[in-house]
Amino acid sequence: MALPPLQIAIVGLGNVGTGVAKILTEHPERIRQRSGRSVEIRRAVVRDLSKPRDVKLNPGVLTNDLESVIHDPNVQVAVELMGGIHPAREVMLALLAAGKDVVTANKALLCEHGDEIFECAKKYGRTVCFEAAVAGGIPIIAAVGQSMAGNQILGIQAILNGTTNYILSEMLLRGQSYEEALGQAQELGYAEADPTLDVNGTDAAQKLGILAQLSFGCKVTAADFHVSGIDKLERTDIQYAKELGYTIKLLARVHLVGGRLEMSVRPTLIRVDRPLAQIHGPFNAILLDGDVVGPVSYSGRGAGQLPTASAVAADIIDLAIGRAQLTFACLDLWREKSPFELVPLHEATSRYFLRLTVEDRPNVLAEVTGVLGRHGISLATLIQPEAPEVDDASAVQRVPLIIMTHRTSAGSLAAAERELDQLAAVHSPRMVLAVAD
């Protein structure tokens, strides 16, 4: 006997919501074949009913009355695409309490309030699907939660933000400044008018928090680990990294080390022959390391209307089949006590790239290396570009000093930086970047 249609509501018909509506309305037979039943859009909640929409919906579908969706018993699944934390949190809790399963792409909400959302869903016997919350069209949530279920994941290295990856690619491949590359990203729709959450690392940190929750049962927010962005990078950093055989990427990383987790999101030098260094433009990539399967990689478009809508549509199909309900009931997420603790920030270790601005005069190099040595920081590479000759012999020029360190702790490096600040021959700007193994 054929199953009745699955009736859904889309809450938020912006860029991604429109993409979801397009997939469902333009490919109904494909959806029916793959879910065993048809999927119907019963309601689409918007703020402005008069705004033109780039999708054709049946009469009466558009509404600005959210309460009509919450209290409609015929709506079985709500697709929450509002974004942000408030009022999305309150809306999602109300939808679950009203007996709706929920599909969401809201990484910020899950990272900050995932425990509350999942507890509410289980209280009311509902399901929350969130494949689209991390890496857009890349099916990484299913990979971690299902395909890798026989493994303990040991580590994740990922490029999780297409905006920053596009900017860094343009700086590397076309020699653009950060400002030029950002402006181009905005013109092409890869960056928002206000790109702050992308370029300061927050977006990638929220996504990494969700992956850490899935992989390690560890609830973390961006405040719990090192997060920095690309907005202070200069072309000179990209160039010196290239000369040393590295590419700079905004790297999201979590690794299990001695029973504890090291986590960070920060601009990182990656050797040019490594897979992540080859990911350019508005693309994402995730490398997983499982204790059974070993290294596994995924890449593709991590943002944009249709890649993200593709992930939402996959969750809707999973709900229509009934597969998502079985999987969700078995997920042990946002438990009260995590089995793993985070390594304190000052104990986390890495190799580092330092770009200092120093006076070009005798003994400066000895002063700098002396400071680093006193804090147990060993040097792997040192480059001091030759300064041009000047006519005024009394003039003191300022030149860059590039240092690559061996592995050291963040605490030791921070202490060394404080001492370097006291040297009269060391000036701003200074850049400190991690170096991947």
Secondary structure, DSSP 8 states (H G I E B T S, - for coil): -----EEEEEE--SHHHHHHHHHHHH-HHHHHHHHSS-EEEEEEE-S-TTS--SS---TT-EES-HHHHHT-TT--EEEE---SSTTHHHHHHHHHHTT-EEEE--HHHHHHHHHHHHHHHHHTT--EE-GGGSSTTS-HHHIIIIITTTS-EEEEEEE--HHHHHHHHHHHHS---HHHHHHHHHHTTSS-SS-HHHHTSHHHHHHHHHHHHHHH-----GGGSEE--STT--HHHHHHHHHTTEEEEEEEEEEEETTEEEEEEEEEEEETTSGGGG--SSEEEEEEEETTTEEEEEEEE-SSHHHHHHHHHHHHHHHHHTHHHHHHHH---S-SS-SSEE--GGG-EEEEEEEEEEESSTTHHHHHHHHHHHTT--EEEEE-------S-TT---EEEEEEEE-SEEHHHHHHHHHHHTT-TTEEEEEEEEEE--
